[in-house]
Amino acid sequence: MAFQQQVNVEPALGVAGDFASMNPTANTLAGEGALVAGAGGVTVGKFGWIQADGQTVLNAPPSGSKAAPDGFVHRDLTAQIDNFYDEAGMVVPEGFMVSLYQAGDFFANTSTAATRGQKIFASTTDGSVSTDAAGATVAGSVETKFYAANTCAAGELVKISTWDHS
């Protein structure tokens, strides 16, 4: 672990997977403890798909599926730091409970610049977030119900929302 190099005057706006507002949220319906991370774990702050067994969640759709993701993986502090030398961890280990949200406002890292009102797209490879116009075709991604609620540069935190469409 490296020695601390800076001290910020203000706390960070948020972390990928955090709630971005106090607006209502809606979970993907499943029984208690029904959704668990699949092989290799699930990365928080990205989109997740329920696999063919109806329980396992991964950051990629079931084989051959082009369906939209079942929800966004919220940061509910289930992820662990697996390696003793790591400073942080964003992966929910295999077999641990996963919460998927179908609605709400969340922070996510975007691989593209975002403009308020653009649609959010989920990568079918790793569930990562990108933005584009509604109805656009984004290679290797599917359109989600979420919209960008703020403007930001590529690689920054974007607020994704099912409530804010303007």
Secondary structure, DSSP 4 states (H G I P E B T S, - for coil): -PPP----SS--S--TTSB-SSS--EEPP--TT--EE-TT-EETTSEEEE-TTSSEEESSPSTT--PPPSEEE---S--B--STT-S---EEPTTSB--EEEESEEEEEBSS-B-TTPEEEEETTT--EEEE-TT---TTEEEEEEEE-S-B-TTSEEEEESS---
